[in-house]
Amino acid sequence: MSLKNLFMNGKKTKSKLFCGSFLLFVKGGSFYIPQTKKEGMNMNELQYYEKIKDWDFSQINYLSESYTNWELYDELKKVVTKDSKVLDLGTGGGEKLLEFFPECQEILGTDYSPEMIKTANKNLKKSGRKNITFKTMDNLKMTTLENYYDVVVARHTVIDANQIYKTLKKGGHLLLRGVDKLDCWSLKLLYGYGQCFNDEKPISQIDYEAILSAGFKKVELIPIHIKEYFITKEDLIALLIKTPILTDFSETKNNSNLSNGILDLSLLEKYIKENTTEKGILLIRRYYGIMATK
Ligand SMILES: C[S@@+](CC[C@H](N)C(=O)[O-])C[C@H]1O[C@@H](n2cnc3c(N)ncnc32)[C@H](O)[C@@H]1O
C-alpha cells in the first residue's frame, strides 16, 4: 500500500535552516533524500518513519494560503465533548494531537513506529496535558476495543475503513485528512516520479469508496487546495528531505534517478526558477478531507 500522507502547518516566523534527522548534502548538482531503496533492498515505510522519528516542521520557513474553507481541527472541536473518547491513528510524534485536540475524557494516539511513539511520549511530558496516552499499533491491524470511540482522527496516514468502523460507537465520527495524488504535481512531473505518481485512482477516491462500503453514513469528501511559499531554496530542500513527496513506497519499477536516494539539483533549480514569486517558491498542495458518521 502506498504512503499517502504528509503535512505541515503554515508558519510565518523566521527560522534557521532545517537539517532534521537527515544530513543534507548538496554536492555536485545533486542532493540526498531518504529513499525506499537502500543497498539494493526496498526500504519500507516503517523504516522510513523510524529514521525520521518526528513530524515536526517548525524549522522550515514558509507561508501557507488555503483556498478551501475546511479545517480538520475546527471539525474536531465541533464533535468532541468533555466526555468523548478520541483515537488518533498514525499520530507521528503526537505534535498535532498535543497542539490541536481539545480536552476530553480520553485520547489515545497510535503509530506503528516505536521511534515516533517515543517522541510522542517525550512531547506529552513537555506539554503537561492530561488524559492522553500513546502506544504502538498498526492501522491495518487495529487492536482497539469495538464500539468504544466517539471520534477517530486519521491525518496523513493509511487507514482500514472497516476496522475504524468497528472501533467507533454508533453515531461516532471519522475525520480524515489525506494527501492526494495531484499534490505538488508540477514538481513530480518534472522529476517523473513521486508520491502516488503512478496511482491509477486518486487516493481520495479510494478512501471515499472504502469508507462508504464499510457502512459509514453522511460521508463527505472535501478537496483541499493550499498554496505554500518557501522562503529559500534550503527551506524547500528541507521539506523534500523530510517528506516523501519525491518518494513512492508503492514504486516497484527500477528508476535510476531514485537509486541511492540522489536527486538531480538542476531539476530543482529549474522548478525554482519557474515558480519563484514575491512571496517565495510556490508549491501547490492538494489534500482532501473526509467526514463520516457510523
Ligand atoms: C505523515 S505522518 C503524519 C503524522 C500525524 N498524523 C500528523 O498529521 O502530523 C504519517 C504517520 O503515519 C504512520 N503510519 C504509516 N503507516 C502506518 C500504519 N500502517 N500503522 C500505523 N501508523 C502508520 C507513520 O509512522 C507516521 O508517523
The ligand as an SDF file (V2000), in Angstrom:
LIG
                    3D

 27 29  0  0  0  0  0  0  0  0999 V2000
    2.8910   11.8390    7.5650 C   0  0  0  0  0  0  0  0  0  0  0  0
    2.9670   11.2800    9.1920 S   0  0  0  0  0  0  0  0  0  0  0  0
    1.5690   12.0900    9.9010 C   0  0  0  0  0  0  0  0  0  0  0  0
    1.6500   12.2320   11.3950 C   0  0  0  0  0  0  0  0  0  0  0  0
    0.4620   12.9370   12.0580 C   0  0  0  0  0  0  0  0  0  0  0  0
   -0.7860   12.2410   11.8250 N   0  0  0  0  0  0  0  0  0  0  0  0
    0.3640   14.3560   11.5460 C   0  0  0  0  0  0  0  0  0  0  0  0
   -0.5420   14.6270   10.7680 O   0  0  0  0  0  0  0  0  0  0  0  0
    1.1960   15.1890   11.9250 O   0  0  0  0  0  0  0  0  0  0  0  0
    2.3590    9.6210    8.9410 C   0  0  0  0  0  0  0  0  0  0  0  0
    2.4520    8.7600   10.1920 C   0  0  0  0  0  0  0  0  0  0  0  0
    1.7060    7.5660    9.9530 O   0  0  0  0  0  0  0  0  0  0  0  0
    2.4240    6.4740   10.4730 C   0  0  0  0  0  0  0  0  0  0  0  0
    1.9940    5.2660    9.7560 N   0  0  0  0  0  0  0  0  0  0  0  0
    2.1700    4.9590    8.4550 C   0  0  0  0  0  0  0  0  0  0  0  0
    1.6180    3.7560    8.1890 N   0  0  0  0  0  0  0  0  0  0  0  0
    1.0950    3.2900    9.3550 C   0  0  0  0  0  0  0  0  0  0  0  0
    0.4000    2.1140    9.7330 C   0  0  0  0  0  0  0  0  0  0  0  0
    0.1560    1.1210    8.8670 N   0  0  0  0  0  0  0  0  0  0  0  0
    0.0010    1.9930   11.0090 N   0  0  0  0  0  0  0  0  0  0  0  0
    0.2740    2.9620   11.9030 C   0  0  0  0  0  0  0  0  0  0  0  0
    0.9350    4.1000   11.6250 N   0  0  0  0  0  0  0  0  0  0  0  0
    1.3330    4.2720   10.3610 C   0  0  0  0  0  0  0  0  0  0  0  0
    3.8880    6.8500   10.2660 C   0  0  0  0  0  0  0  0  0  0  0  0
    4.7570    6.1420   11.1390 O   0  0  0  0  0  0  0  0  0  0  0  0
    3.8680    8.3540   10.5220 C   0  0  0  0  0  0  0  0  0  0  0  0
    4.1490    8.6510   11.8650 O   0  0  0  0  0  0  0  0  0  0  0  0
  1  2  1  0
  2  3  1  0
  2 10  1  0
  3  4  1  0
  4  5  1  0
  5  6  1  0
  5  7  1  0
  7  8  2  0
  7  9  1  0
 10 11  1  0
 11 12  1  0
 11 26  1  0
 12 13  1  0
 13 14  1  0
 13 24  1  0
 14 15  1  0
 14 23  1  0
 15 16  2  0
 16 17  1  0
 17 18  1  0
 17 23  2  0
 18 19  1  0
 18 20  2  0
 20 21  1  0
 21 22  2  0
 22 23  1  0
 24 25  1  0
 24 26  1  0
 26 27  1  0
M  CHG  2   2   1   9  -1
M  END
$$$$
